[in-house]
Amino acid sequence: MNTSSFEKLASFCKSLRDSELRTVALLGCPMKIRKSRHFFQLEVTIRGHVDTEMPPDSRISCKMVFMCPKFYPRSLPEVHIRSKKNFPDYLENVIFSEYDRMTHLDRGSQYIIPMVSSALYMIEREEQKRSERAVGENETRNL
């Protein structure tokens, strides 16, 4: 690969990364970025935005950490889930299954946005289920 092609590829990858970072910000997910010469690491805090009557300390959240190689999205990122709060074990398996599915379908496309939006949806859906169960239990107790 000559220098011109290398520079074009690097510019293209940077443009896609910047686009994804703007989209994560639009989703309302706080994030931290660390960059080095060979990779960048993105830590995204994911918590539901659903209005439920759940107290804040019972809300579900996690941090997804994406270790992206220099030529991400052309190269796959490593994904880790950390700092889980009220996070059901099965949800981690579902999120990683979704990641495996995506990596086989769309090699070379963006991975962060689909992963963050899927995890956000799954967390919000789980919170909604918990909220509905809590309301049902309260109504049963009141009878």
Salt bridges, closest charged atoms under 4 A:
ASP18 OD2 - LYS14 NZ 2.74
GLU43 OE2 - LYS63 NZ 3.68
GLU78 OE1 - HIS80 NE2 3.10
GLU92 OE1 - LYS84 NZ 2.58
GLU98 OE2 - ARG101 NH2 2.68
GLU124 OE2 - HIS49 ND1 3.27
GLU126 OE2 - ARG130 NE 3.68
GLU126 OE2 - ARG133 NH2 3.82
GLU127 OE1 - ARG59 NH2 2.91
GLU137 OE1 - ARG141 NH2 3.95
